[in-house]
Structure formats: C-alpha cells, structure tokens
Amino acid sequence: MATQLTLNNSTKLYEQALELIPGAILGIRRPYNFVPGEYPIFFDHAKGGKVVDVDGNEYIDMLCAYGPIIIGHREEEIDNAVIEQIKNKGFCMSLTQEVQNTLANKMQQLIPSCQKSVFVKTGSDATSAAIRIARGYTKRKKIIRCGYHGWHDWCIEVKGGIPTKLYEDVYEFSYNNLNQLERLMNEHSHDVAAIIITPLGHPLAQPVEMPEPNFLETVRQISEHYGALLVFDEVRSGFRVGLGGAQKEFGITPDLSVFGKAMGNGYPISAVVGKAEIMDVLKSEVYLSSTFFPNSLEQIAALKTIEIIERDDVLGDIKNKGEIFAEQVSKVIANSKVNCTFSGGPWMPYITFNKDDLNKYKELRASFYTKLIRRKVFLQPYHHGYIAYRHTSEDLKYVAEMIEESLKELEKDL
Ligand SMILES: Cc1ncc(COP(=O)(O)O)c(C=O)c1O
C-alpha cells in the first residue's frame, strides 16, 4: 500500500491563497478537480517530463500543463531563443517585429487550411476571434459548436455573469452525433455562420473519442451544403496529433482553424488561420487587436518549438511511445475486474470509470487516482492526460505499471 503524500507546504499556500484570491486558484486547477487532500496544490518546479511540488514530491507529469508541454518543461533551446530575444532585441514595441512574418510563413507551409494567419495569446482569444471572423464573413449570426472552446461569453458552460443574448445564437451538438448536427442545421439552416468542432472529441470527464468513419467528412459536407464555415478547434490537437494538425492526419480541410497550447511549448501563443478570402475580413470590417498580441517572445518560442518538432520528429516519437503505452494500459484494464475504460491513445491517454446505478464509480475513481498520485503519477481524474517528448519509455512503462498496481489494489478493496 502506498502511503499518503506529505503536502504540508501545499496546504499552507492554499490557506494563504484563500485569503488573497477568490477560491485560492482559478478554475480547473482547484483541489476539487483532483482528489482533495491527496493531490498537491502548488508545484515548485518542473524539468523534462517531471514536476516537483512545494513539498519536494516528484511526479511523472502526465498532464503536461493541460496540453502546452509538447517537448518538455524548461526546454533549453526554446528558453535560450527567448532569452536571446529579450537580451538582444526586446519584445514589446509599438510596431510589429519581423518574426511575425517568419512564423506566418511557417504556418502556411505546414497547415492545410492556412493561407493567412493571425497570432493572439490564448485558445479562448483564438476561438472567439474565429467566430467573429466567421460571422463577419458570412453576415450570419448563428454558431453550432461541439467541444470546449474556452471561457468567453459565447461558449462557456457556467452562465453566471453572462446575459442570455450573448449566447442565445449558439447551439451545441455532441461529438460523433451527426443526427443532432443535421437537426440543428435544418432548424437554423441559412443563418448559421459556422460549425466549430474539435477534430477529436474530448468531453470533460468522459472518454476521448476518435472520429467515427466519415464523421468529419460528413460535417464538412453539411457545412458546405448550408453555406456555413467549418472551423476546426485544434487547440488540443494542433502540434500534437501532427505538424499539420489533426486536419492533415484525418484529411479534412476546414475553412478556418485555431491553434494554441502545444504551439509554443508553454509560452502563451495561439493562432487563427484560414483561407485568405475569409481571413481578409480582418482588413477592415472585423476588428482584432490587443496591446500584447504582437509581443514577439511567444512567436520566437513557437518558431523554435516547431523547428525542434520537425528536426527531431517529436510527434512521430510521441505517437510511437503513446501507442506502446496505450497497448500496455489497455491490456491492464482488460484484465482488471474494475469497471473502467482506457481512451485517448496515443495522444491523450485517459482512464474513466464507467457509470453504475449506485454511483459507485465516483468512489472508485477517487480511490484509483489516490493510489496513483501516491505512486507519483500526476494524472487528472476529470481530464485526459498528454504525453511529452521528454517522457522516456521507462517513465511510461513505470506509469503503466503503477496503473496496474493501483487497479489491483482497488480490486482487493471491492
Ligand atoms: C479545444 C480547446 N479550445 C479552446 C480552449 C481555450 O484555450 P485557453 O484555455 O488557452 O483559453 C481550450 C482549453 O483547454 C481547449 O481545450
């Protein structure tokens, strides 16, 4: 039996933060999103594929900062490129620096849907900009969405503080559910500006879904049939599933797409890319600007990240390691009596607990993730994980073994 972690410093910092910050921490990083009392609340430092909390416990980081860490934490080549820019040029000026064009050129070479790009900072910036571009271009107002697209008024689930009129023209359908989509398109037909969808399905606390045969192809056809734009939200899949995005892997080219997270290996950068004719509404009709959007440090980081991904076949390596890991964990789960599911391989591994009439699955989930964190594997109970280039084969073998040990211990408790 693995013993409970010492988390005194985390607890102290949390109590201090409760007095300073509403809820101590924002959103998904709050303790209730893990197992309260068992997971650390504050990290101190990270390197490669590992993180260390403020009590000195070291974990294999299978959450990768919720997606940005594609290569590894504190990747020296990237950090050095950024430091050089700080020391030699600066990064926050009244006019734009040349690196904008270099990065836009790279995006155009790599991403099938990209003729032009704009760079912003967060995934929410980029999805919201894409929606505004789509509405500006089509002169229509309705949006059909599938997946999490960020915290802005038009798409966030928690509606507190948001007037109804700001999201009343937005309708949601479930991933792989073409009937729902067709019904919505029929109903709102020629007033739909865009269908925005994540190329892989990753609903919160539910298994990750790959596209069923012809799903994305049919979504593309439906959008064309109704004259609505198709927007791929590649914030999680971009620079992870493939260098050209999931769109290149799956062979479907949307009109617009959105990137973020892994694009800068942790530096805050995101992008909207698309057909020139559509993107050109940003020339005058549609407005997009912010003090920090043109800052160049993140652009430098993104260029270096992309250079390393290409040079070292980072995504090929992640896919290979992820496939081996997925196979190991799938076998463990198939041989276990615990009612759980593995999904998301090779890119977004996740263990979810199947619902039962007595709601026992919630207890099982908390118990399993408790056993796992005590074994120094940092995975989230309500969100899939990620694999980084710096995770070694030994790291992933260890994680698979700890999943097996935890499930075996859980079986004994059943
Ligand atoms: C698919 C997707 N789109 C958009 C967002 C919003 O990105 P951000 O949190 O950087 O604003 C996220 C964040 O998790 C996401 O997963």
Ligand as a Chemical Component Dictionary entry (heavy atoms), coordinates in Angstrom:
data_LIG
# 
_chem_comp.id                   LIG 
_chem_comp.type                 NON-POLYMER 
_chem_comp.pdbx_formal_charge   0 
_chem_comp.three_letter_code    LIG 
# 
loop_
_chem_comp_atom.comp_id 
_chem_comp_atom.atom_id 
_chem_comp_atom.alt_atom_id 
_chem_comp_atom.type_symbol 
_chem_comp_atom.charge 
_chem_comp_atom.model_Cartn_x 
_chem_comp_atom.model_Cartn_y 
_chem_comp_atom.model_Cartn_z 
_chem_comp_atom.pdbx_ordinal 
LIG C1 C1 C 0 -10.212 22.639 -27.524 1  
LIG C2 C2 C 0 -9.981  23.878 -26.739 2  
LIG N1 N1 N 0 -10.315 25.062 -27.267 3  
LIG C3 C3 C 0 -10.098 26.225 -26.617 4  
LIG C4 C4 C 0 -9.547  26.232 -25.357 5  
LIG C5 C5 C 0 -9.312  27.528 -24.626 6  
LIG O1 O1 O 0 -7.964  27.755 -24.530 7  
LIG P1 P1 P 0 -7.349  28.696 -23.362 8  
LIG O2 O2 O 0 -7.573  27.959 -22.071 9  
LIG O3 O3 O 0 -5.902  28.818 -23.741 10 
LIG O4 O4 O 0 -8.062  29.997 -23.413 11 
LIG C6 C6 C 0 -9.174  25.017 -24.770 12 
LIG C7 C7 C 0 -8.582  24.988 -23.421 13 
LIG O5 O5 O 0 -8.493  23.970 -22.764 14 
LIG C8 C8 C 0 -9.405  23.809 -25.469 15 
LIG O6 O6 O 0 -9.069  22.629 -24.949 16 
# 
loop_
_chem_comp_bond.comp_id 
_chem_comp_bond.atom_id_1 
_chem_comp_bond.atom_id_2 
_chem_comp_bond.value_order 
_chem_comp_bond.pdbx_ordinal 
LIG C1 C2 SING 1  
LIG C2 N1 SING 2  
LIG C2 C8 DOUB 3  
LIG N1 C3 DOUB 4  
LIG C3 C4 SING 5  
LIG C4 C5 SING 6  
LIG C4 C6 DOUB 7  
LIG C5 O1 SING 8  
LIG O1 P1 SING 9  
LIG P1 O2 DOUB 10 
LIG P1 O3 SING 11 
LIG P1 O4 SING 12 
LIG C6 C7 SING 13 
LIG C6 C8 SING 14 
LIG C7 O5 DOUB 15 
LIG C8 O6 SING 16 
# 
